[in-house]
């Protein structure tokens, strides 16, 4: 593909509540065995984007460990590959990334030293499949300056969390409002953009000179009347996990066999870092219904409509319903958990009960006594 990739994975959101205390949003576990950024990197790899930069900042240790080897996404190559960029103190700059445009500006040499004519910019917190080649073909056919990938959401969704877009009959964007209080459109940006590399360098350098740091507000919205900015609408599954309720809903969506098959049984594949773990073990007292149970788990109790990530131990007489249990959790005997997200590496004491309200998921974080020195 005649494009390089940039993945914006440095952000944080208070709407994630305690879940982002340990990790960046792009490193959030998804569907039992994956991370959020796996979907974007898989799209890049499947679209034959051979050179990809991941821009990280907030709480990046977990994300850096996950990306420690590029071979899982087929980026282990002599030319191109996977590049990981964190904020760096230099003679000219002493700031962390002050926004998405500033993150690109601080790594502008990556763009200047590349030779591909186009750039695909994507966020690391979206769950979707997309062939970026089709977006690029559309971008060239429209003679666009910038193409924004969009999705039409149901009216009941929280459209005020996203950039709301209005288009004309030719799909050119005529109005772009970032996170409006009252959304006037159901068409939202999914955080994926295609732009010519030289034009991106020019716009980023101009924004930096004017002390403007956000790609959406200071480039897309500011230039919507001056540049030819088009919408490329998708109709397949897409979800953004930048709030706790959306994260919960996205994981629960994978209990739907149609969504699960779409991601994991249809070409192209979704790739992730592989752990060498034994298969899940279901003991005689276990009962599992409509759930995702990952490798390394040991089940002794009842699990219904739930997602269990790697190395989860469920004790005797336990009941887990409508919940997400993250990696390496030990759940003691006689425990009841419903409508909850259990944080990773927790020890849930025996004979305890955790129940969240429907529509307001409870995040369970217990003091961990398995790793005390």
C-alpha positions as CSV (number, residue, x, y, z in Angstrom):
1,X,0.0,0.0,0.0
2,X,1.2,3.5,-0.8
3,X,0.8,4.7,2.7
4,X,2.4,4.7,6.1
5,X,0.4,4.3,9.3
6,X,0.2,6.4,12.5
7,X,-1.6,5.0,15.5
8,X,-2.6,7.5,18.2
9,X,-2.4,5.5,21.4
10,X,-1.3,8.0,24.0
11,X,-4.6,9.2,25.4
12,X,-6.5,8.7,28.6
13,X,-10.1,9.3,29.6
14,X,-11.7,9.9,33.1
15,X,-14.7,8.2,31.7
16,X,-12.8,4.9,32.0
17,X,-12.9,5.4,35.8
18,X,-10.4,3.2,37.6
19,X,-9.8,1.0,34.6
20,X,-7.2,3.4,33.1
21,X,-5.2,3.6,36.3
22,X,-3.1,0.7,35.2
23,X,-2.9,1.1,31.5
24,X,-3.5,3.2,28.4
25,X,-6.9,2.8,26.8
26,X,-5.3,1.2,23.7
27,X,-4.0,-1.6,26.0
28,X,-7.4,-2.5,27.4
29,X,-8.1,-6.2,27.1
30,X,-10.9,-7.1,24.6
31,X,-12.8,-10.4,23.9
32,X,-10.8,-12.6,26.2
33,X,-7.4,-12.7,24.5
34,X,-6.9,-9.4,22.7
35,X,-6.0,-5.8,23.3
36,X,-7.8,-2.8,21.8
37,X,-4.7,-1.8,19.7
38,X,-4.7,-5.3,18.1
39,X,-7.6,-4.4,15.9
40,X,-6.0,-1.3,14.5
41,X,-2.6,-3.0,14.0
42,X,-4.3,-5.9,12.3
43,X,-6.2,-3.6,10.0
44,X,-2.8,-1.9,9.1
45,X,-1.2,-5.3,8.5
46,X,-4.1,-6.7,6.5
47,X,-4.2,-3.5,4.4
48,X,-0.4,-4.0,3.6
49,X,0.7,-0.9,5.4
50,X,4.3,-1.9,6.0
51,X,5.5,1.0,8.1
52,X,3.5,1.9,11.2
53,X,4.3,4.3,14.1
54,X,2.5,3.9,17.5
55,X,2.5,7.2,19.5
56,X,2.2,6.4,23.2
57,X,2.3,8.5,26.3
58,X,-0.1,7.9,29.2
59,X,0.6,4.8,31.4
60,X,2.4,3.1,28.5
61,X,4.2,0.3,30.3
62,X,1.6,-2.3,29.6
63,X,1.2,-1.2,26.0
64,X,5.0,-1.2,25.4
65,X,5.2,-4.7,26.8
66,X,2.5,-5.9,24.5
67,X,4.2,-4.3,21.5
68,X,7.7,-5.6,22.4
69,X,7.8,-7.8,19.4
70,X,6.4,-6.7,16.0
71,X,6.2,-10.2,14.6
72,X,2.7,-10.9,15.8
73,X,1.2,-8.4,13.4
74,X,3.7,-9.3,10.6
75,X,5.7,-6.0,11.0
76,X,9.0,-7.8,11.6
77,X,10.7,-6.9,8.3
78,X,13.9,-5.3,7.0
79,X,12.1,-2.4,5.3
80,X,9.4,-0.7,7.2
81,X,8.2,-2.3,10.5
82,X,6.6,-1.2,13.7
83,X,8.0,1.9,15.5
84,X,7.1,2.9,19.1
85,X,7.4,6.6,19.9
86,X,7.1,8.1,23.4
87,X,7.6,11.8,24.3
88,X,11.3,12.7,24.4
89,X,13.0,15.7,26.0
90,X,15.2,17.5,23.4
91,X,17.1,20.7,23.1
92,X,14.1,22.2,21.3
93,X,11.2,20.6,23.2
94,X,10.6,19.9,26.9
95,X,6.9,19.0,26.7
96,X,4.9,15.8,26.8
97,X,2.4,15.5,24.0
98,X,-0.1,18.3,24.4
99,X,-2.5,16.9,21.9
100,X,-2.8,14.6,18.9
101,X,-1.4,17.2,16.4
102,X,1.5,17.9,18.8
103,X,2.2,14.1,19.1
104,X,2.6,14.0,15.4
105,X,4.7,17.2,15.4
106,X,7.2,15.9,17.9
107,X,7.7,12.8,15.7
108,X,7.7,14.7,12.4
109,X,10.9,13.2,11.2
110,X,9.1,9.9,10.9
111,X,7.0,11.5,8.2
112,X,9.8,13.5,6.6
113,X,12.1,10.4,6.3
114,X,9.4,8.3,4.7
115,X,8.7,8.0,1.0
116,X,5.1,6.8,0.8
117,X,2.8,9.5,-0.6
118,X,-0.1,9.0,1.9
119,X,-0.7,8.6,5.6
120,X,-3.3,6.6,7.4
121,X,-4.0,8.0,10.9
122,X,-6.0,5.8,13.3
123,X,-6.8,5.8,17.0
124,X,-5.9,2.8,19.2
125,X,-9.3,2.6,21.0
126,X,-11.6,1.4,18.2
127,X,-12.9,-2.1,17.7
128,X,-13.5,-2.7,14.0
129,X,-12.4,-4.2,10.7
130,X,-11.5,-2.0,7.8
131,X,-9.5,-2.3,4.6
132,X,-7.6,1.0,4.4
133,X,-7.0,0.4,0.7
134,X,-10.6,1.1,0.0
135,X,-10.5,4.3,1.9
136,X,-7.4,5.4,0.0
137,X,-9.0,4.6,-3.3
138,X,-12.0,6.7,-2.3
139,X,-9.7,9.5,-1.2
140,X,-8.0,9.6,-4.6
141,X,-11.2,9.3,-6.6
142,X,-12.7,12.2,-4.7
143,X,-9.5,14.3,-5.0
144,X,-9.8,14.9,-1.3
145,X,-7.4,16.7,0.9
146,X,-8.5,14.7,3.9
147,X,-10.8,11.7,4.2
148,X,-12.5,11.0,7.5
149,X,-13.9,7.5,8.1
150,X,-17.4,7.8,9.6
151,X,-20.1,5.6,11.1
152,X,-23.9,6.3,11.4
153,X,-24.9,5.5,15.0
154,X,-28.4,4.7,16.3
155,X,-29.9,7.8,17.8
156,X,-29.9,6.3,21.3
157,X,-26.1,6.0,21.3
158,X,-24.1,8.6,23.1
159,X,-23.2,10.7,20.0
160,X,-22.0,13.5,22.2
161,X,-18.9,11.5,22.9
162,X,-17.7,11.8,19.3
163,X,-17.2,14.3,16.5
164,X,-20.5,14.8,14.9
165,X,-20.5,15.4,11.1
166,X,-22.8,16.8,8.5
167,X,-22.2,16.2,4.8
168,X,-23.6,17.4,1.5
169,X,-24.9,15.2,-1.4
170,X,-21.3,14.5,-2.5
171,X,-20.2,13.3,0.9
172,X,-18.1,16.4,1.5
173,X,-18.1,17.5,5.1
174,X,-19.8,20.8,5.6
175,X,-20.0,20.8,9.4
176,X,-17.8,19.1,12.0
177,X,-18.5,19.6,15.7
178,X,-16.4,17.8,18.3
179,X,-18.3,16.3,21.3
180,X,-21.4,18.6,21.1
181,X,-23.7,19.0,24.0
182,X,-26.7,18.4,21.7
183,X,-25.8,16.3,18.7
184,X,-27.5,17.3,15.5
185,X,-26.3,14.4,13.4
186,X,-26.0,10.6,13.9
187,X,-22.9,10.5,11.6
188,X,-19.7,10.4,13.7
189,X,-16.0,10.2,13.1
190,X,-14.4,6.9,14.1
191,X,-11.0,8.5,14.4
192,X,-9.5,7.2,11.1
193,X,-8.1,9.7,8.5
194,X,-6.3,9.5,5.2
195,X,-4.2,12.5,4.0
196,X,-1.3,13.1,1.7
197,X,2.0,12.9,3.6
198,X,3.4,16.3,2.4
199,X,0.1,18.1,3.2
200,X,0.1,16.6,6.7
201,X,3.6,17.8,7.3
202,X,2.6,21.3,6.1
203,X,-0.6,21.4,8.3
204,X,1.2,20.1,11.4
205,X,4.0,22.5,11.1
206,X,1.6,25.4,10.7
207,X,-0.4,24.3,13.7
208,X,2.8,24.1,15.8
209,X,3.8,27.6,14.8
210,X,0.4,28.9,16.0
211,X,0.5,26.9,19.3
212,X,-2.3,24.6,18.2
213,X,-2.1,21.1,19.3
214,X,-5.2,19.1,18.5
215,X,-5.7,17.4,15.2
216,X,-9.5,17.5,15.2
217,X,-10.1,21.0,16.5
218,X,-7.1,22.7,15.0
219,X,-6.9,21.0,11.6
220,X,-10.1,19.2,10.6
221,X,-12.6,21.7,12.0
222,X,-10.5,24.8,11.3
223,X,-9.9,23.9,7.7
224,X,-13.3,22.3,6.8
225,X,-14.3,25.2,4.6
226,X,-10.8,25.6,3.0
227,X,-9.8,22.0,2.3
228,X,-11.7,19.3,0.5
229,X,-12.6,17.1,3.5
230,X,-14.8,14.0,2.7
231,X,-16.6,11.4,4.6
232,X,-16.1,7.7,3.9
233,X,-19.0,5.9,5.7
234,X,-18.8,2.3,6.9
235,X,-21.7,0.1,7.8
236,X,-19.9,-2.8,9.6
237,X,-19.4,-3.2,13.3
238,X,-17.5,-0.4,15.1
239,X,-17.2,0.4,18.8
240,X,-15.2,2.9,20.8
241,X,-14.1,1.8,24.3
242,X,-13.2,5.2,25.8
243,X,-15.7,4.9,28.6
244,X,-16.3,2.2,31.2
245,X,-19.9,1.5,30.0
246,X,-18.9,1.3,26.4
247,X,-16.0,-1.0,27.3
248,X,-18.3,-3.3,29.1
249,X,-20.9,-3.3,26.3
250,X,-18.1,-4.0,23.7
251,X,-16.9,-7.0,25.5
252,X,-20.4,-8.3,26.0
253,X,-21.0,-7.9,22.3
254,X,-18.5,-10.7,21.7
255,X,-21.0,-13.1,23.3
256,X,-23.1,-12.6,20.2
257,X,-22.1,-15.4,17.8
258,X,-22.5,-13.2,14.7
259,X,-20.1,-10.5,16.0
260,X,-17.7,-13.2,17.2
261,X,-17.7,-15.0,13.9
262,X,-17.3,-11.7,12.0
263,X,-14.0,-10.9,13.8
264,X,-12.5,-14.3,14.4
265,X,-13.8,-16.6,11.7
266,X,-13.9,-14.4,8.6
267,X,-10.9,-13.2,6.6
268,X,-9.0,-11.0,7.3
269,X,-7.9,-12.2,10.7
270,X,-7.3,-10.2,13.9
271,X,-3.8,-10.8,15.3
272,X,-2.4,-10.5,18.9
273,X,0.6,-11.4,21.0
274,X,0.3,-15.1,22.0
275,X,0.9,-16.4,25.5
276,X,2.0,-20.0,26.1
277,X,-0.8,-21.1,28.5
278,X,-2.7,-24.3,29.0
279,X,-6.3,-24.6,27.8
280,X,-9.1,-23.7,30.1
281,X,-10.0,-26.4,32.7
282,X,-13.6,-27.1,33.7
283,X,-13.8,-29.1,36.9
284,X,-16.8,-31.4,37.7
285,X,-18.7,-28.7,39.6
286,X,-18.5,-26.1,36.9
287,X,-21.4,-24.8,34.8
288,X,-20.6,-22.4,31.9
289,X,-23.3,-20.8,29.7
290,X,-22.9,-18.4,26.9
291,X,-19.5,-17.2,28.0
292,X,-16.0,-16.6,26.6
293,X,-13.4,-18.4,28.7
294,X,-9.7,-17.8,27.8
295,X,-6.7,-20.0,28.1
296,X,-5.2,-20.6,31.6
297,X,-8.6,-20.4,33.4
298,X,-9.7,-22.9,36.0
299,X,-13.5,-23.0,36.6
300,X,-15.2,-24.6,39.6
301,X,-18.3,-22.5,39.8
302,X,-21.1,-21.1,37.6
303,X,-20.3,-18.7,34.8
304,X,-23.1,-17.1,32.8
305,X,-23.1,-14.5,30.1
306,X,-19.6,-13.4,31.0
307,X,-16.1,-12.9,29.6
308,X,-13.2,-14.3,31.5
309,X,-9.7,-13.3,30.4
310,X,-6.5,-15.3,30.8
311,X,-5.5,-17.1,34.0
312,X,-8.8,-16.6,36.0
313,X,-9.4,-18.9,38.9
314,X,-13.1,-19.4,39.9
315,X,-13.5,-21.1,43.3
316,X,-16.1,-23.5,44.5
317,X,-19.8,-22.4,44.7
318,X,-19.0,-19.1,42.9
319,X,-21.5,-17.5,40.6
320,X,-20.4,-15.0,37.9
321,X,-23.2,-13.4,35.8
322,X,-23.1,-10.7,33.1
323,X,-19.5,-9.7,34.1
324,X,-16.1,-9.2,32.8
325,X,-13.1,-10.6,34.7
326,X,-9.7,-9.4,33.5
327,X,-6.4,-11.3,33.5
328,X,-5.0,-13.2,36.4
329,X,-7.8,-12.9,38.9
330,X,-8.3,-15.3,41.8
331,X,-12.0,-15.5,42.9
332,X,-12.4,-17.2,46.3
333,X,-15.1,-19.7,47.2
334,X,-18.8,-18.8,47.7
335,X,-18.4,-15.5,45.8
336,X,-21.3,-13.8,43.8
337,X,-20.4,-11.3,41.1
338,X,-23.0,-9.7,38.7
339,X,-22.9,-6.7,36.3
340,X,-19.2,-6.0,37.2
341,X,-15.8,-5.5,35.7
342,X,-13.1,-7.2,37.9
343,X,-9.7,-5.5,37.5
344,X,-6.7,-7.7,36.6
345,X,-4.5,-9.3,39.2
346,X,-7.1,-9.0,41.9
347,X,-7.8,-11.5,44.7
348,X,-11.6,-11.5,45.5
349,X,-12.0,-12.7,49.0
350,X,-14.2,-15.7,49.8
351,X,-17.8,-15.2,50.8
352,X,-18.1,-11.8,49.2
353,X,-20.8,-10.3,46.9
354,X,-20.4,-7.6,44.2
355,X,-23.4,-6.5,42.3
356,X,-23.5,-3.6,39.8
357,X,-26.6,-1.9,38.5
358,X,-27.8,-2.6,34.9
359,X,-26.6,0.4,32.9
360,X,-24.1,1.4,35.6
361,X,-21.4,-1.3,35.7
362,X,-19.5,-1.8,39.0
363,X,-15.7,-1.9,38.8
364,X,-14.3,-4.3,41.4
365,X,-10.8,-3.6,42.7
366,X,-9.6,-5.6,45.7
367,X,-6.4,-5.2,47.6
368,X,-4.2,-8.0,46.2
369,X,-2.6,-10.2,48.8
370,X,-1.1,-12.9,46.4
371,X,1.9,-10.8,45.5
372,X,2.8,-9.1,48.8
373,X,6.5,-9.4,49.6
